[in-house]
Amino acid sequence: MNLIMLGTGHAAVTECYNTCFVLEENKEYFLVDGGGGNTLFRQLKQAGIDFKNIHTVFVTHKHLDHLTGILWMLRMVLSMMAADCYQGELVIYSHDEVIGILKDMAYRLFPEKMTQFIGRKLHFIEVRDQEKKKILDHDVTFFDIHSSKDKQFGFMMEFDDQRLTCLGDEPYNETEKSYVENATWLMHEAFCLYAQREIYKPYEKHHSTVKDACQMANEMHVEHLILYHTEDQNIKNRKELYGQEGQFFQGTLHIPDDLEMITL
């Protein structure tokens, strides 16, 4: 299983792409979020992934930096279906709020020659809290992160005696303990360094710092911690700076750049 970070930044970044990623196994792909625009296709191309080979997508929540790239994906896939040059089907998972928005936008933005494939070859699948699905032939459990802002889901994938848990783009809370504790891999946002919290004010935005994420993951006995959804003003030295503050985590800390691949 490989994790390819297509983007690692928060909503307002310009030096990297918004946070989204792909899980790949045996040349099958699971796309999680789409970033904020059609730059998604550039990132996929540079990662060596043909978007036409992505048949499973999950959208965590409705914020533009996660949702808008998926609208571009819909546009491209539906147009190819209309031209009879798309192989297979596309399944998009999310909670009811996001599914409602995507369906509504699709019918409002695209002509009937494209939307006729919704429900036939393009499927919007609503998932509920603690619901399980098979993705890449592995058990995936979706869960409500109980966001203090807008409704958002994370997920846990179980594979090869490992557990990968993604908490979306908000800090850990106690309702997620069963998914986080003793996780092999934990994906957690880190808006900025703790040392720069007065500059970036992460807590006002319902985000956390590198120190916060590392301390929590250490307490939860996580083996590998992957930090993303960061600021970009420190982009050139992000690995070094975040790594230094990562001393609070005793496991293996990963601070990926855009397009970096991590073998799980």
SULHUNOR-V645646 format. One record per residue. N is the residue number from 1. RES is the residue in three letters. SS is DSSP state (hx for helix, st for strand, lp for the rest). D_FIRST is the distance of its C-alpha to the first C-alpha in whole Angstrom. Layout:
N & RES & SS & D_FIRST
N & RES & SS & D_FIRST
This chain:
1 & MET & lp & 0
2 & ASN & st & 4
3 & LEU & st & 7
4 & ILE & st & 10
5 & MET & st & 13
6 & LEU & st & 16
7 & GLY & st & 18
8 & THR & lp & 19
9 & GLY & st & 23
10 & HIS & lp & 25
11 & ALA & lp & 27
12 & ALA & lp & 30
13 & VAL & lp & 28
14 & THR & lp & 29
15 & GLU & lp & 28
16 & CYS & lp & 24
17 & TYR & lp & 23
18 & ASN & st & 22
19 & THR & lp & 19
20 & CYS & st & 17
21 & PHE & st & 13
22 & VAL & st & 10
23 & LEU & st & 7
24 & GLU & st & 6
25 & GLU & st & 5
26 & ASN & lp & 8
27 & LYS & lp & 10
28 & GLU & st & 10
29 & TYR & st & 10
30 & PHE & st & 11
31 & LEU & st & 13
32 & VAL & st & 15
33 & ASP & lp & 18
34 & GLY & lp & 20
35 & GLY & lp & 22
36 & GLY & lp & 26
37 & GLY & lp & 26
38 & ASN & lp & 26
39 & THR & hx & 24
40 & LEU & hx & 21
41 & PHE & hx & 22
42 & ARG & hx & 22
43 & GLN & hx & 19
44 & LEU & hx & 17
45 & LYS & hx & 19
46 & GLN & hx & 19
47 & ALA & lp & 15
48 & GLY & lp & 16
49 & ILE & lp & 15
50 & ASP & lp & 18
51 & PHE & hx & 18
52 & LYS & hx & 20
53 & ASN & hx & 16
54 & ILE & st & 15
55 & HIS & st & 17
56 & THR & st & 15
57 & VAL & st & 16
58 & PHE & st & 17
59 & VAL & lp & 20
60 & THR & lp & 21
61 & HIS & lp & 24
62 & LYS & lp & 27
63 & HIS & lp & 28
64 & LEU & hx & 28
65 & ASP & hx & 26
66 & HIS & hx & 23
67 & LEU & hx & 25
68 & THR & hx & 27
69 & GLY & hx & 24
70 & ILE & hx & 23
71 & LEU & hx & 27
72 & TRP & hx & 26
73 & MET & hx & 23
74 & LEU & hx & 26
75 & ARG & hx & 28
76 & MET & hx & 27
77 & VAL & hx & 25
78 & LEU & hx & 28
79 & SER & hx & 30
80 & MET & hx & 29
81 & MET & hx & 29
82 & ALA & hx & 33
83 & ALA & lp & 33
84 & ASP & lp & 31
85 & CYS & lp & 29
86 & TYR & lp & 25
87 & GLN & lp & 23
88 & GLY & lp & 22
89 & GLU & lp & 22
90 & LEU & st & 21
91 & VAL & st & 20
92 & ILE & st & 21
93 & TYR & st & 20
94 & SER & st & 22
95 & HIS & lp & 25
96 & ASP & hx & 29
97 & GLU & hx & 30
98 & VAL & hx & 27
99 & ILE & hx & 27
100 & GLY & hx & 31
101 & ILE & hx & 31
102 & LEU & hx & 29
103 & LYS & hx & 31
104 & ASP & hx & 34
105 & MET & hx & 33
106 & ALA & hx & 32
107 & TYR & hx & 35
108 & ARG & hx & 37
109 & LEU & hx & 36
110 & PHE & lp & 35
111 & PRO & lp & 38
112 & GLU & hx & 38
113 & LYS & hx & 37
114 & MET & hx & 33
115 & THR & hx & 33
116 & GLN & lp & 35
117 & PHE & lp & 31
118 & ILE & st & 30
119 & GLY & lp & 30
120 & ARG & lp & 30
121 & LYS & lp & 27
122 & LEU & st & 25
123 & HIS & st & 25
124 & PHE & st & 25
125 & ILE & st & 24
126 & GLU & st & 25
127 & VAL & lp & 24
128 & ARG & lp & 25
129 & ASP & lp & 25
130 & GLN & lp & 23
131 & GLU & lp & 22
132 & LYS & st & 19
133 & LYS & st & 18
134 & LYS & st & 15
135 & ILE & st & 12
136 & LEU & lp & 10
137 & ASP & lp & 12
138 & HIS & st & 11
139 & ASP & st & 14
140 & VAL & st & 14
141 & THR & st & 17
142 & PHE & st & 19
143 & PHE & st & 22
144 & ASP & st & 25
145 & ILE & lp & 25
146 & HIS & lp & 28
147 & SER & lp & 29
148 & SER & lp & 32
149 & LYS & lp & 32
150 & ASP & lp & 31
151 & LYS & lp & 29
152 & GLN & lp & 25
153 & PHE & st & 22
154 & GLY & st & 19
155 & PHE & st & 16
156 & MET & st & 14
157 & MET & st & 11
158 & GLU & st & 11
159 & PHE & st & 9
160 & ASP & lp & 9
161 & ASP & lp & 12
162 & GLN & st & 11
163 & ARG & st & 12
164 & LEU & st & 11
165 & THR & st & 14
166 & CYS & st & 15
167 & LEU & lp & 19
168 & GLY & lp & 20
169 & ASP & lp & 22
170 & GLU & lp & 25
171 & PRO & lp & 25
172 & TYR & lp & 24
173 & ASN & lp & 27
174 & GLU & hx & 28
175 & THR & hx & 27
176 & GLU & hx & 24
177 & LYS & hx & 24
178 & SER & hx & 23
179 & TYR & hx & 19
180 & VAL & hx & 19
181 & GLU & lp & 21
182 & ASN & lp & 19
183 & ALA & lp & 16
184 & THR & lp & 13
185 & TRP & st & 12
186 & LEU & st & 15
187 & MET & st & 15
188 & HIS & st & 19
189 & GLU & st & 21
190 & ALA & lp & 24
191 & PHE & lp & 27
192 & CYS & st & 28
193 & LEU & lp & 30
194 & TYR & hx & 32
195 & ALA & hx & 34
196 & GLN & hx & 34
197 & ARG & hx & 35
198 & GLU & hx & 38
199 & ILE & hx & 37
200 & TYR & hx & 34
201 & LYS & lp & 35
202 & PRO & lp & 32
203 & TYR & hx & 33
204 & GLU & hx & 36
205 & LYS & hx & 33
206 & HIS & lp & 31
207 & HIS & lp & 28
208 & SER & lp & 28
209 & THR & st & 28
210 & VAL & hx & 26
211 & LYS & hx & 28
212 & ASP & hx & 28
213 & ALA & hx & 24
214 & CYS & hx & 24
215 & GLN & hx & 27
216 & MET & hx & 25
217 & ALA & hx & 22
218 & ASN & hx & 24
219 & GLU & hx & 26
220 & MET & lp & 23
221 & HIS & lp & 22
222 & VAL & lp & 18
223 & GLU & lp & 16
224 & HIS & st & 15
225 & LEU & st & 16
226 & ILE & st & 15
227 & LEU & st & 18
228 & TYR & st & 19
229 & HIS & lp & 22
230 & THR & st & 24
231 & GLU & lp & 28
232 & ASP & lp & 28
233 & GLN & lp & 31
234 & ASN & lp & 30
235 & ILE & hx & 27
236 & LYS & hx & 28
237 & ASN & hx & 28
238 & ARG & hx & 25
239 & LYS & hx & 23
240 & GLU & hx & 26
241 & LEU & hx & 28
242 & TYR & hx & 25
243 & GLY & hx & 24
244 & GLN & hx & 28
245 & GLU & hx & 28
246 & GLY & hx & 25
247 & GLN & hx & 27
248 & PHE & hx & 27
249 & PHE & lp & 24
250 & GLN & lp & 24
251 & GLY & lp & 20
252 & THR & st & 17
253 & LEU & st & 18
254 & HIS & st & 16
255 & ILE & lp & 18
256 & PRO & lp & 16
257 & ASP & lp & 18
258 & ASP & lp & 18
259 & LEU & lp & 16
260 & GLU & lp & 14
261 & MET & st & 10
262 & ILE & st & 9
263 & THR & st & 6
264 & LEU & lp & 5
